[in-house]
Amino acid sequence: MSIAEPLGMYDLIVNTIAGNEIVFTFMATIFISTLAAKFHMPKIVFLIMIALFGIIFSAYIGGLYLILILLSGFAIFSALGKVFT
């Protein structure tokens, strides 16, 4: 029987919603990119925001993961920016 701790936010958010860290970070990258494109953020502000997000989550996975988050986030932001204009 599995018991969830009331303040175990890592288990509640990452494991319950996505299953593991990799899937959760890609879901969060898509979510952040969608919101940034919807609210017409400037590209430099989005780049700083996604870089900070990537630095935080690259501690869990590894250094090359930061580049993957930056590239995928910026590609999603650029594609959705054309949809929301």
PDB file with SEQRES, HELIX, SHEET and CRYST1 records, atoms N, CA, C and O in Angstrom:
SEQRES   1 A   85  MET SER ILE ALA GLU PRO LEU GLY MET TYR ASP LEU ILE          
SEQRES   2 A   85  VAL ASN THR ILE ALA GLY ASN GLU ILE VAL PHE THR PHE          
SEQRES   3 A   85  MET ALA THR ILE PHE ILE SER THR LEU ALA ALA LYS PHE          
SEQRES   4 A   85  HIS MET PRO LYS ILE VAL PHE LEU ILE MET ILE ALA LEU          
SEQRES   5 A   85  PHE GLY ILE ILE PHE SER ALA TYR ILE GLY GLY LEU TYR          
SEQRES   6 A   85  LEU ILE LEU ILE LEU LEU SER GLY PHE ALA ILE PHE SER          
SEQRES   7 A   85  ALA LEU GLY LYS VAL PHE THR                                  
HELIX    1 AA1 MET A    9  TYR A   10  1                                   2    
HELIX    2 AA2 ASP A   11  ALA A   18  3                                   8    
HELIX    3 AA3 GLU A   21  LYS A   38  1                                  18    
HELIX    4 AA4 LYS A   43  ILE A   61  1                                  19    
HELIX    5 AA5 LEU A   64  VAL A   83  1                                  20    
CRYST1    1.000    1.000    1.000  90.00  90.00  90.00 P 1           1          
ATOM      1  N   MET A   1       0.846  -1.180   0.000  1.00  0.00           N  
ATOM      2  CA  MET A   1       0.000   0.000   0.000  1.00  0.00           C  
ATOM      3  C   MET A   1       0.884   1.233   0.000  1.00  0.00           C  
ATOM      4  O   MET A   1       1.840   1.319   0.770  1.00  0.00           O  
ATOM      5  N   SER A   2       0.573   2.162  -0.841  1.00  0.00           N  
ATOM      6  CA  SER A   2       1.366   3.377  -0.958  1.00  0.00           C  
ATOM      7  C   SER A   2       0.691   4.519  -0.214  1.00  0.00           C  
ATOM      8  O   SER A   2      -0.504   4.767  -0.376  1.00  0.00           O  
ATOM      9  N   ILE A   3       1.464   5.197   0.592  1.00  0.00           N  
ATOM     10  CA  ILE A   3       0.958   6.334   1.358  1.00  0.00           C  
ATOM     11  C   ILE A   3       1.684   7.581   0.887  1.00  0.00           C  
ATOM     12  O   ILE A   3       2.914   7.597   0.841  1.00  0.00           O  
ATOM     13  N   ALA A   4       0.943   8.632   0.533  1.00  0.00           N  
ATOM     14  CA  ALA A   4       1.538   9.900   0.111  1.00  0.00           C  
ATOM     15  C   ALA A   4       1.718  10.793   1.320  1.00  0.00           C  
ATOM     16  O   ALA A   4       0.797  10.978   2.116  1.00  0.00           O  
ATOM     17  N   GLU A   5       2.913  11.345   1.448  1.00  0.00           N  
ATOM     18  CA  GLU A   5       3.160  12.291   2.530  1.00  0.00           C  
ATOM     19  C   GLU A   5       2.494  13.624   2.179  1.00  0.00           C  
ATOM     20  O   GLU A   5       2.482  14.016   1.012  1.00  0.00           O  
ATOM     21  N   PRO A   6       1.946  14.317   3.166  1.00  0.00           N  
ATOM     22  CA  PRO A   6       1.231  15.552   2.856  1.00  0.00           C  
ATOM     23  C   PRO A   6       2.122  16.658   2.312  1.00  0.00           C  
ATOM     24  O   PRO A   6       1.657  17.465   1.508  1.00  0.00           O  
ATOM     25  N   LEU A   7       3.384  16.726   2.717  1.00  0.00           N  
ATOM     26  CA  LEU A   7       4.268  17.779   2.238  1.00  0.00           C  
ATOM     27  C   LEU A   7       5.364  17.241   1.323  1.00  0.00           C  
ATOM     28  O   LEU A   7       6.346  17.939   1.070  1.00  0.00           O  
ATOM     29  N   GLY A   8       5.219  16.036   0.830  1.00  0.00           N  
ATOM     30  CA  GLY A   8       6.188  15.484  -0.119  1.00  0.00           C  
ATOM     31  C   GLY A   8       5.873  15.972  -1.513  1.00  0.00           C  
ATOM     32  O   GLY A   8       5.361  15.212  -2.335  1.00  0.00           O  
ATOM     33  N   MET A   9       6.172  17.233  -1.794  1.00  0.00           N  
ATOM     34  CA  MET A   9       5.770  17.860  -3.047  1.00  0.00           C  
ATOM     35  C   MET A   9       6.432  17.214  -4.255  1.00  0.00           C  
ATOM     36  O   MET A   9       5.834  17.159  -5.330  1.00  0.00           O  
ATOM     37  N   TYR A  10       7.649  16.729  -4.097  1.00  0.00           N  
ATOM     38  CA  TYR A  10       8.326  16.075  -5.214  1.00  0.00           C  
ATOM     39  C   TYR A  10       7.542  14.844  -5.653  1.00  0.00           C  
ATOM     40  O   TYR A  10       7.290  14.657  -6.843  1.00  0.00           O  
ATOM     41  N   ASP A  11       7.165  14.022  -4.715  1.00  0.00           N  
ATOM     42  CA  ASP A  11       6.406  12.822  -5.056  1.00  0.00           C  
ATOM     43  C   ASP A  11       5.035  13.173  -5.613  1.00  0.00           C  
ATOM     44  O   ASP A  11       4.577  12.556  -6.575  1.00  0.00           O  
ATOM     45  N   LEU A  12       4.387  14.149  -5.019  1.00  0.00           N  
ATOM     46  CA  LEU A  12       3.049  14.511  -5.477  1.00  0.00           C  
ATOM     47  C   LEU A  12       3.049  15.102  -6.884  1.00  0.00           C  
ATOM     48  O   LEU A  12       2.204  14.754  -7.707  1.00  0.00           O  
ATOM     49  N   ILE A  13       3.990  15.988  -7.154  1.00  0.00           N  
ATOM     50  CA  ILE A  13       3.979  16.673  -8.444  1.00  0.00           C  
ATOM     51  C   ILE A  13       4.637  15.842  -9.532  1.00  0.00           C  
ATOM     52  O   ILE A  13       4.033  15.588 -10.574  1.00  0.00           O  
ATOM     53  N   VAL A  14       5.864  15.418  -9.296  1.00  0.00           N  
ATOM     54  CA  VAL A  14       6.611  14.752 -10.363  1.00  0.00           C  
ATOM     55  C   VAL A  14       6.121  13.334 -10.608  1.00  0.00           C  
ATOM     56  O   VAL A  14       5.809  12.985 -11.747  1.00  0.00           O  
ATOM     57  N   ASN A  15       6.046  12.526  -9.594  1.00  0.00           N  
ATOM     58  CA  ASN A  15       5.707  11.123  -9.793  1.00  0.00           C  
ATOM     59  C   ASN A  15       4.227  10.898 -10.087  1.00  0.00           C  
ATOM     60  O   ASN A  15       3.882  10.013 -10.871  1.00  0.00           O  
ATOM     61  N   THR A  16       3.352  11.682  -9.472  1.00  0.00           N  
ATOM     62  CA  THR A  16       1.923  11.490  -9.689  1.00  0.00           C  
ATOM     63  C   THR A  16       1.483  12.011 -11.049  1.00  0.00           C  
ATOM     64  O   THR A  16       0.709  11.350 -11.742  1.00  0.00           O  
ATOM     65  N   ILE A  17       1.960  13.179 -11.439  1.00  0.00           N  
ATOM     66  CA  ILE A  17       1.519  13.784 -12.696  1.00  0.00           C  
ATOM     67  C   ILE A  17       2.180  13.127 -13.902  1.00  0.00           C  
ATOM     68  O   ILE A  17       1.499  12.756 -14.858  1.00  0.00           O  
ATOM     69  N   ALA A  18       3.505  12.982 -13.863  1.00  0.00           N  
ATOM     70  CA  ALA A  18       4.209  12.567 -15.070  1.00  0.00           C  
ATOM     71  C   ALA A  18       4.827  11.178 -14.994  1.00  0.00           C  
ATOM     72  O   ALA A  18       4.908  10.495 -16.015  1.00  0.00           O  
ATOM     73  N   GLY A  19       5.251  10.751 -13.859  1.00  0.00           N  
ATOM     74  CA  GLY A  19       5.870   9.435 -13.748  1.00  0.00           C  
ATOM     75  C   GLY A  19       7.346   9.482 -13.440  1.00  0.00           C  
ATOM     76  O   GLY A  19       7.817   8.717 -12.598  1.00  0.00           O  
ATOM     77  N   ASN A  20       8.102  10.360 -14.098  1.00  0.00           N  
ATOM     78  CA  ASN A  20       9.515  10.539 -13.782  1.00  0.00           C  
ATOM     79  C   ASN A  20       9.949  11.960 -14.138  1.00  0.00           C  
ATOM     80  O   ASN A  20       9.155  12.751 -14.647  1.00  0.00           O  
ATOM     81  N   GLU A  21      11.229  12.276 -13.863  1.00  0.00           N  
ATOM     82  CA  GLU A  21      11.705  13.647 -14.028  1.00  0.00           C  
ATOM     83  C   GLU A  21      11.754  14.081 -15.485  1.00  0.00           C  
ATOM     84  O   GLU A  21      11.454  15.233 -15.799  1.00  0.00           O  
ATOM     85  N   ILE A  22      12.126  13.178 -16.369  1.00  0.00           N  
ATOM     86  CA  ILE A  22      12.290  13.545 -17.771  1.00  0.00           C  
ATOM     87  C   ILE A  22      10.950  13.939 -18.401  1.00  0.00           C  
ATOM     88  O   ILE A  22      10.855  14.964 -19.075  1.00  0.00           O  
ATOM     89  N   VAL A  23       9.933  13.134 -18.180  1.00  0.00           N  
ATOM     90  CA  VAL A  23       8.611  13.439 -18.732  1.00  0.00           C  
ATOM     91  C   VAL A  23       8.056  14.715 -18.105  1.00  0.00           C  
ATOM     92  O   VAL A  23       7.436  15.527 -18.793  1.00  0.00           O  
ATOM     93  N   PHE A  24       8.276  14.895 -16.804  1.00  0.00           N  
ATOM     94  CA  PHE A  24       7.777  16.093 -16.137  1.00  0.00           C  
ATOM     95  C   PHE A  24       8.435  17.355 -16.683  1.00  0.00           C  
ATOM     96  O   PHE A  24       7.750  18.355 -16.896  1.00  0.00           O  
ATOM     97  N   THR A  25       9.744  17.334 -16.915  1.00  0.00           N  
ATOM     98  CA  THR A  25      10.402  18.538 -17.417  1.00  0.00           C  
ATOM     99  C   THR A  25       9.964  18.866 -18.839  1.00  0.00           C  
ATOM    100  O   THR A  25       9.847  20.042 -19.183  1.00  0.00           O  
ATOM    101  N   PHE A  26       9.720  17.863 -19.672  1.00  0.00           N  
ATOM    102  CA  PHE A  26       9.219  18.163 -21.012  1.00  0.00           C  
ATOM    103  C   PHE A  26       7.786  18.676 -20.973  1.00  0.00           C  
ATOM    104  O   PHE A  26       7.428  19.559 -21.753  1.00  0.00           O  
ATOM    105  N   MET A  27       6.964  18.139 -20.084  1.00  0.00           N  
ATOM    106  CA  MET A  27       5.606  18.676 -19.931  1.00  0.00           C  
ATOM    107  C   MET A  27       5.655  20.123 -19.437  1.00  0.00           C  
ATOM    108  O   MET A  27       4.900  20.971 -19.914  1.00  0.00           O  
ATOM    109  N   ALA A  28       6.535  20.399 -18.493  1.00  0.00           N  
ATOM    110  CA  ALA A  28       6.666  21.761 -17.973  1.00  0.00           C  
ATOM    111  C   ALA A  28       7.240  22.700 -19.024  1.00  0.00           C  
ATOM    112  O   ALA A  28       6.841  23.863 -19.084  1.00  0.00           O  
ATOM    113  N   THR A  29       8.168  22.227 -19.855  1.00  0.00           N  
ATOM    114  CA  THR A  29       8.715  23.048 -20.930  1.00  0.00           C  
ATOM    115  C   THR A  29       7.637  23.413 -21.947  1.00  0.00           C  
ATOM    116  O   THR A  29       7.563  24.558 -22.393  1.00  0.00           O  
ATOM    117  N   ILE A  30       6.816  22.456 -22.306  1.00  0.00           N  
ATOM    118  CA  ILE A  30       5.708  22.730 -23.224  1.00  0.00           C  
ATOM    119  C   ILE A  30       4.723  23.720 -22.607  1.00  0.00           C  
ATOM    120  O   ILE A  30       4.239  24.622 -23.291  1.00  0.00           O  
ATOM    121  N   PHE A  31       4.428  23.555 -21.324  1.00  0.00           N  
ATOM    122  CA  PHE A  31       3.498  24.454 -20.637  1.00  0.00           C  
ATOM    123  C   PHE A  31       4.050  25.875 -20.559  1.00  0.00           C  
ATOM    124  O   PHE A  31       3.328  26.834 -20.830  1.00  0.00           O  
ATOM    125  N   ILE A  32       5.324  26.016 -20.191  1.00  0.00           N  
ATOM    126  CA  ILE A  32       5.942  27.345 -20.091  1.00  0.00           C  
ATOM    127  C   ILE A  32       6.018  27.995 -21.467  1.00  0.00           C  
ATOM    128  O   ILE A  32       5.749  29.189 -21.597  1.00  0.00           O  
ATOM    129  N   SER A  33       6.378  27.237 -22.485  1.00  0.00           N  
ATOM    130  CA  SER A  33       6.468  27.787 -23.839  1.00  0.00           C  
ATOM    131  C   SER A  33       5.103  28.224 -24.354  1.00  0.00           C  
ATOM    132  O   SER A  33       4.989  29.253 -25.020  1.00  0.00           O  
ATOM    133  N   THR A  34       4.078  27.454 -24.051  1.00  0.00           N  
ATOM    134  CA  THR A  34       2.728  27.817 -24.483  1.00  0.00           C  
ATOM    135  C   THR A  34       2.256  29.097 -23.820  1.00  0.00           C  
ATOM    136  O   THR A  34       1.701  29.975 -24.481  1.00  0.00           O  
ATOM    137  N   LEU A  35       2.473  29.208 -22.519  1.00  0.00           N  
ATOM    138  CA  LEU A  35       2.069  30.440 -21.824  1.00  0.00           C  
ATOM    139  C   LEU A  35       2.846  31.647 -22.311  1.00  0.00           C  
ATOM    140  O   LEU A  35       2.273  32.724 -22.473  1.00  0.00           O  
ATOM    141  N   ALA A  36       4.138  31.489 -22.547  1.00  0.00           N  
ATOM    142  CA  ALA A  36       4.951  32.606 -23.027  1.00  0.00           C  
ATOM    143  C   ALA A  36       4.506  33.044 -24.423  1.00  0.00           C  
ATOM    144  O   ALA A  36       4.468  34.240 -24.713  1.00  0.00           O  
ATOM    145  N   ALA A  37       4.175  32.095 -25.277  1.00  0.00           N  
ATOM    146  CA  ALA A  37       3.714  32.454 -26.622  1.00  0.00           C  
ATOM    147  C   ALA A  37       2.336  33.089 -26.580  1.00  0.00           C  
ATOM    148  O   ALA A  37       2.057  34.019 -27.337  1.00  0.00           O  
ATOM    149  N   LYS A  38       1.475  32.598 -25.707  1.00  0.00           N  
ATOM    150  CA  LYS A  38       0.121  33.154 -25.616  1.00  0.00           C  
ATOM    151  C   LYS A  38       0.133  34.597 -25.130  1.00  0.00           C  
ATOM    152  O   LYS A  38      -0.659  35.418 -25.592  1.00  0.00           O  
ATOM    153  N   PHE A  39       1.042  34.909 -24.188  1.00  0.00           N  
ATOM    154  CA  PHE A  39       1.106  36.267 -23.653  1.00  0.00           C  
ATOM    155  C   PHE A  39       2.124  37.143 -24.372  1.00  0.00           C  
ATOM    156  O   PHE A  39       2.452  38.226 -23.887  1.00  0.00           O  
ATOM    157  N   HIS A  40       2.633  36.694 -25.529  1.00  0.00           N  
ATOM    158  CA  HIS A  40       3.519  37.465 -26.398  1.00  0.00           C  
ATOM    159  C   HIS A  40       4.741  38.003 -25.657  1.00  0.00           C  
ATOM    160  O   HIS A  40       5.038  39.195 -25.725  1.00  0.00           O  
ATOM    161  N   MET A  41       5.445  37.123 -24.951  1.00  0.00           N  
ATOM    162  CA  MET A  41       6.678  37.519 -24.268  1.00  0.00           C  
ATOM    163  C   MET A  41       7.765  37.809 -25.290  1.00  0.00           C  
ATOM    164  O   MET A  41       7.812  37.172 -26.343  1.00  0.00           O  
ATOM    165  N   PRO A  42       8.639  38.765 -24.991  1.00  0.00           N  
ATOM    166  CA  PRO A  42       9.803  38.956 -25.873  1.00  0.00           C  
ATOM    167  C   PRO A  42      10.722  37.735 -25.812  1.00  0.00           C  
ATOM    168  O   PRO A  42      10.760  37.022 -24.810  1.00  0.00           O  
ATOM    169  N   LYS A  43      11.454  37.508 -26.891  1.00  0.00           N  
ATOM    170  CA  LYS A  43      12.282  36.306 -26.973  1.00  0.00           C  
ATOM    171  C   LYS A  43      13.394  36.289 -25.925  1.00  0.00           C  
ATOM    172  O   LYS A  43      13.739  35.219 -25.422  1.00  0.00           O  
ATOM    173  N   ILE A  44      13.955  37.431 -25.589  1.00  0.00           N  
ATOM    174  CA  ILE A  44      15.051  37.463 -24.613  1.00  0.00           C  
ATOM    175  C   ILE A  44      14.534  37.124 -23.214  1.00  0.00           C  
ATOM    176  O   ILE A  44      15.225  36.456 -22.445  1.00  0.00           O  
ATOM    177  N   VAL A  45      13.335  37.574 -22.883  1.00  0.00           N  
ATOM    178  CA  VAL A  45      12.754  37.253 -21.570  1.00  0.00           C  
ATOM    179  C   VAL A  45      12.454  35.763 -21.487  1.00  0.00           C  
ATOM    180  O   VAL A  45      12.715  35.125 -20.468  1.00  0.00           O  
ATOM    181  N   PHE A  46      11.907  35.216 -22.559  1.00  0.00           N  
ATOM    182  CA  PHE A  46      11.625  33.782 -22.569  1.00  0.00           C  
ATOM    183  C   PHE A  46      12.912  32.972 -22.490  1.00  0.00           C  
ATOM    184  O   PHE A  46      12.963  31.955 -21.798  1.00  0.00           O  
ATOM    185  N   LEU A  47      13.949  33.412 -23.192  1.00  0.00           N  
ATOM    186  CA  LEU A  47      15.213  32.690 -23.177  1.00  0.00           C  
ATOM    187  C   LEU A  47      15.819  32.660 -21.778  1.00  0.00           C  
ATOM    188  O   LEU A  47      16.340  31.629 -21.352  1.00  0.00           O  
ATOM    189  N   ILE A  48      15.757  33.773 -21.068  1.00  0.00           N  
ATOM    190  CA  ILE A  48      16.255  33.812 -19.691  1.00  0.00           C  
ATOM    191  C   ILE A  48      15.418  32.910 -18.794  1.00  0.00           C  
ATOM    192  O   ILE A  48      15.962  32.194 -17.954  1.00  0.00           O  
ATOM    193  N   MET A  49      14.112  32.940 -18.965  1.00  0.00           N  
ATOM    194  CA  MET A  49      13.225  32.126 -18.130  1.00  0.00           C  
ATOM    195  C   MET A  49      13.438  30.637 -18.376  1.00  0.00           C  
ATOM    196  O   MET A  49      13.511  29.866 -17.419  1.00  0.00           O  
ATOM    197  N   ILE A  50      13.539  30.221 -19.616  1.00  0.00           N  
ATOM    198  CA  ILE A  50      13.720  28.803 -19.906  1.00  0.00           C  
ATOM    199  C   ILE A  50      15.135  28.354 -19.541  1.00  0.00           C  
ATOM    200  O   ILE A  50      15.339  27.190 -19.198  1.00  0.00           O  
ATOM    201  N   ALA A  51      16.113  29.256 -19.610  1.00  0.00           N  
ATOM    202  CA  ALA A  51      17.475  28.907 -19.184  1.00  0.00           C  
ATOM    203  C   ALA A  51      17.523  28.650 -17.677  1.00  0.00           C  
ATOM    204  O   ALA A  51      18.162  27.697 -17.231  1.00  0.00           O  
ATOM    205  N   LEU A  52      16.864  29.477 -16.907  1.00  0.00           N  
ATOM    206  CA  LEU A  52      16.808  29.252 -15.459  1.00  0.00           C  
ATOM    207  C   LEU A  52      16.073  27.957 -15.124  1.00  0.00           C  
ATOM    208  O   LEU A  52      16.487  27.216 -14.233  1.00  0.00           O  
ATOM    209  N   PHE A  53      15.000  27.691 -15.829  1.00  0.00           N  
ATOM    210  CA  PHE A  53      14.272  26.438 -15.638  1.00  0.00           C  
ATOM    211  C   PHE A  53      15.155  25.243 -15.981  1.00  0.00           C  
ATOM    212  O   PHE A  53      15.156  24.239 -15.268  1.00  0.00           O  
ATOM    213  N   GLY A  54      15.906  25.355 -17.075  1.00  0.00           N  
ATOM    214  CA  GLY A  54      16.797  24.277 -17.475  1.00  0.00           C  
ATOM    215  C   GLY A  54      17.932  24.051 -16.497  1.00  0.00           C  
ATOM    216  O   GLY A  54      18.315  22.909 -16.245  1.00  0.00           O  
ATOM    217  N   ILE A  55      18.474  25.122 -15.943  1.00  0.00           N  
ATOM    218  CA  ILE A  55      19.553  24.992 -14.962  1.00  0.00           C  
ATOM    219  C   ILE A  55      19.048  24.298 -13.705  1.00  0.00           C  
ATOM    220  O   ILE A  55      19.752  23.473 -13.124  1.00  0.00           O  
ATOM    221  N   ILE A  56      17.860  24.621 -13.294  1.00  0.00           N  
ATOM    222  CA  ILE A  56      17.295  23.995 -12.101  1.00  0.00           C  
ATOM    223  C   ILE A  56      17.098  22.502 -12.313  1.00  0.00           C  
ATOM    224  O   ILE A  56      17.462  21.706 -11.448  1.00  0.00           O  
ATOM    225  N   PHE A  57      16.533  22.110 -13.440  1.00  0.00           N  
ATOM    226  CA  PHE A  57      16.239  20.699 -13.660  1.00  0.00           C  
ATOM    227  C   PHE A  57      17.405  19.909 -14.233  1.00  0.00           C  
ATOM    228  O   PHE A  57      17.357  18.679 -14.237  1.00  0.00           O  
ATOM    229  N   SER A  58      18.455  20.574 -14.720  1.00  0.00           N  
ATOM    230  CA  SER A  58      19.606  19.813 -15.201  1.00  0.00           C  
ATOM    231  C   SER A  58      20.394  19.210 -14.045  1.00  0.00           C  
ATOM    232  O   SER A  58      21.215  18.318 -14.260  1.00  0.00           O  
ATOM    233  N   ALA A  59      20.163  19.673 -12.844  1.00  0.00           N  
ATOM    234  CA  ALA A  59      20.812  19.069 -11.679  1.00  0.00           C  
ATOM    235  C   ALA A  59      20.303  17.648 -11.460  1.00  0.00           C  
ATOM    236  O   ALA A  59      21.032  16.810 -10.928  1.00  0.00           O  
ATOM    237  N   TYR A  60      19.069  17.363 -11.859  1.00  0.00           N  
ATOM    238  CA  TYR A  60      18.515  16.022 -11.684  1.00  0.00           C  
ATOM    239  C   TYR A  60      18.982  15.057 -12.767  1.00  0.00           C  
ATOM    240  O   TYR A  60      19.163  13.869 -12.501  1.00  0.00           O  
ATOM    241  N   ILE A  61      19.178  15.553 -13.978  1.00  0.00           N  
ATOM    242  CA  ILE A  61      19.431  14.665 -15.110  1.00  0.00           C  
ATOM    243  C   ILE A  61      20.895  14.711 -15.551  1.00  0.00           C  
ATOM    244  O   ILE A  61      21.538  13.664 -15.624  1.00  0.00           O  
ATOM    245  N   GLY A  62      21.429  15.875 -15.843  1.00  0.00           N  
ATOM    246  CA  GLY A  62      22.804  15.997 -16.315  1.00  0.00           C  
ATOM    247  C   GLY A  62      23.012  17.281 -17.094  1.00  0.00           C  
ATOM    248  O   GLY A  62      22.058  18.014 -17.357  1.00  0.00           O  
ATOM    249  N   GLY A  63      24.252  17.556 -17.465  1.00  0.00           N  
ATOM    250  CA  GLY A  63      24.602  18.815 -18.101  1.00  0.00           C  
ATOM    251  C   GLY A  63      24.089  18.970 -19.515  1.00  0.00           C  
ATOM    252  O   GLY A  63      23.651  20.060 -19.883  1.00  0.00           O  
ATOM    253  N   LEU A  64      24.125  17.928 -20.321  1.00  0.00           N  
ATOM    254  CA  LEU A  64      23.653  18.038 -21.698  1.00  0.00           C  
ATOM    255  C   LEU A  64      22.146  18.215 -21.784  1.00  0.00           C  
ATOM    256  O   LEU A  64      21.616  18.626 -22.817  1.00  0.00           O  
ATOM    257  N   TYR A  65      21.472  17.907 -20.709  1.00  0.00           N  
ATOM    258  CA  TYR A  65      20.025  18.054 -20.677  1.00  0.00           C  
ATOM    259  C   TYR A  65      19.612  19.516 -20.761  1.00  0.00           C  
ATOM    260  O   TYR A  65      18.528  19.824 -21.257  1.00  0.00           O  
ATOM    261  N   LEU A  66      20.467  20.423 -20.280  1.00  0.00           N  
ATOM    262  CA  LEU A  66      20.189  21.858 -20.347  1.00  0.00           C  
ATOM    263  C   LEU A  66      20.060  22.313 -21.794  1.00  0.00           C  
ATOM    264  O   LEU A  66      19.165  23.093 -22.119  1.00  0.00           O  
ATOM    265  N   ILE A  67      20.937  21.841 -22.658  1.00  0.00           N  
ATOM    266  CA  ILE A  67      20.884  22.219 -24.073  1.00  0.00           C  
ATOM    267  C   ILE A  67      19.597  21.695 -24.716  1.00  0.00           C  
ATOM    268  O   ILE A  67      18.980  22.383 -25.528  1.00  0.00           O  
ATOM    269  N   LEU A  68      19.204  20.496 -24.355  1.00  0.00           N  
ATOM    270  CA  LEU A  68      17.973  19.920 -24.905  1.00  0.00           C  
ATOM    271  C   LEU A  68      16.746  20.714 -24.477  1.00  0.00           C  
ATOM    272  O   LEU A  68      15.844  20.936 -25.284  1.00  0.00           O  
ATOM    273  N   ILE A  69      16.701  21.142 -23.222  1.00  0.00           N  
ATOM    274  CA  ILE A  69      15.582  21.958 -22.746  1.00  0.00           C  
ATOM    275  C   ILE A  69      15.559  23.299 -23.462  1.00  0.00           C  
ATOM    276  O   ILE A  69      14.494  23.764 -23.866  1.00  0.00           O  
ATOM    277  N   LEU A  70      16.720  23.926 -23.626  1.00  0.00           N  
ATOM    278  CA  LEU A  70      16.763  25.221 -24.302  1.00  0.00           C  
ATOM    279  C   LEU A  70      16.302  25.117 -25.754  1.00  0.00           C  
ATOM    280  O   LEU A  70      15.494  25.925 -26.212  1.00  0.00           O  
ATOM    281  N   LEU A  71      16.811  24.129 -26.469  1.00  0.00           N  
ATOM    282  CA  LEU A  71      16.449  23.996 -27.884  1.00  0.00           C  
ATOM    283  C   LEU A  71      14.981  23.626 -28.078  1.00  0.00           C  
ATOM    284  O   LEU A  71      14.300  24.200 -28.927  1.00  0.00           O  
ATOM    285  N   SER A  72      14.500  22.675 -27.297  1.00  0.00           N  
ATOM    286  CA  SER A  72      13.102  22.272 -27.464  1.00  0.00           C  
ATOM    287  C   SER A  72      12.156  23.380 -27.001  1.00  0.00           C  
ATOM    288  O   SER A  72      11.125  23.613 -27.632  1.00  0.00           O  
ATOM    289  N   GLY A  73      12.489  24.055 -25.923  1.00  0.00           N  
ATOM    290  CA  GLY A  73      11.641  25.142 -25.442  1.00  0.00           C  
ATOM    291  C   GLY A  73      11.565  26.290 -26.428  1.00  0.00           C  
ATOM    292  O   GLY A  73      10.491  26.845 -26.656  1.00  0.00           O  
ATOM    293  N   PHE A  74      12.707  26.655 -27.021  1.00  0.00           N  
ATOM    294  CA  PHE A  74      12.698  27.759 -27.971  1.00  0.00           C  
ATOM    295  C   PHE A  74      11.993  27.373 -29.260  1.00  0.00           C  
ATOM    296  O   PHE A  74      11.338  28.213 -29.877  1.00  0.00           O  
ATOM    297  N   ALA A  75      12.114  26.121 -29.678  1.00  0.00           N  
ATOM    298  CA  ALA A  75      11.403  25.671 -30.884  1.00  0.00           C  
ATOM    299  C   ALA A  75       9.891  25.684 -30.669  1.00  0.00           C  
ATOM    300  O   ALA A  75       9.140  26.099 -31.551  1.00  0.00           O  
ATOM    301  N   ILE A  76       9.450  25.233 -29.506  1.00  0.00           N  
ATOM    302  CA  ILE A  76       8.022  25.240 -29.195  1.00  0.00           C  
ATOM    303  C   ILE A  76       7.502  26.670 -29.095  1.00  0.00           C  
ATOM    304  O   ILE A  76       6.411  26.977 -29.576  1.00  0.00           O  
ATOM    305  N   PHE A  77       8.300  27.549 -28.460  1.00  0.00           N  
ATOM    306  CA  PHE A  77       7.914  28.949 -28.325  1.00  0.00           C  
ATOM    307  C   PHE A  77       7.789  29.620 -29.687  1.00  0.00           C  
ATOM    308  O   PHE A  77       6.841  30.369 -29.921  1.00  0.00           O  
ATOM    309  N   SER A  78       8.725  29.363 -30.577  1.00  0.00           N  
ATOM    310  CA  SER A  78       8.677  29.975 -31.903  1.00  0.00           C  
ATOM    311  C   SER A  78       7.495  29.464 -32.715  1.00  0.00           C  
ATOM    312  O   SER A  78       6.829  30.240 -33.400  1.00  0.00           O  
ATOM    313  N   ALA A  79       7.237  28.176 -32.642  1.00  0.00           N  
ATOM    314  CA  ALA A  79       6.120  27.598 -33.389  1.00  0.00           C  
ATOM    315  C   ALA A  79       4.778  28.105 -32.858  1.00  0.00           C  
ATOM    316  O   ALA A  79       3.897  28.468 -33.637  1.00  0.00           O  
ATOM    317  N   LEU A  80       4.628  28.129 -31.551  1.00  0.00           N  
ATOM    318  CA  LEU A  80       3.364  28.576 -30.990  1.00  0.00           C  
ATOM    319  C   LEU A  80       3.198  30.086 -31.062  1.00  0.00           C  
ATOM    320  O   LEU A  80       2.073  30.586 -31.043  1.00  0.00           O  
ATOM    321  N   GLY A  81       4.303  30.819 -31.144  1.00  0.00           N  
ATOM    322  CA  GLY A  81       4.219  32.259 -31.324  1.00  0.00           C  
ATOM    323  C   GLY A  81       3.555  32.632 -32.647  1.00  0.00           C  
ATOM    324  O   GLY A  81       2.866  33.648 -32.741  1.00  0.00           O  
ATOM    325  N   LYS A  82       3.770  31.802 -33.664  1.00  0.00           N  
ATOM    326  CA  LYS A  82       3.131  32.041 -34.953  1.00  0.00           C  
ATOM    327  C   LYS A  82       1.649  31.657 -34.907  1.00  0.00           C  
ATOM    328  O   LYS A  82       0.841  32.233 -35.636  1.00  0.00           O  
ATOM    329  N   VAL A  83       1.293  30.713 -34.077  1.00  0.00           N  
ATOM    330  CA  VAL A  83      -0.100  30.293 -33.971  1.00  0.00           C  
ATOM    331  C   VAL A  83      -0.934  31.348 -33.239  1.00  0.00           C  
ATOM    332  O   VAL A  83      -2.065  31.628 -33.636  1.00  0.00           O  
ATOM    333  N   PHE A  84      -0.381  31.933 -32.174  1.00  0.00           N  
ATOM    334  CA  PHE A  84      -1.141  32.865 -31.348  1.00  0.00           C  
ATOM    335  C   PHE A  84      -1.119  34.300 -31.863  1.00  0.00           C  
ATOM    336  O   PHE A  84      -1.711  35.175 -31.232  1.00  0.00           O  
ATOM    337  N   THR A  85      -0.450  34.576 -32.999  1.00  0.00           N  
ATOM    338  CA  THR A  85      -0.446  35.955 -33.510  1.00  0.00           C  
ATOM    339  C   THR A  85      -1.524  36.172 -34.525  1.00  0.00           C  
ATOM    340  O   THR A  85      -1.660  37.275 -35.055  1.00  0.00           O  
TER     341      THR A  85                                                      
END                                                                             
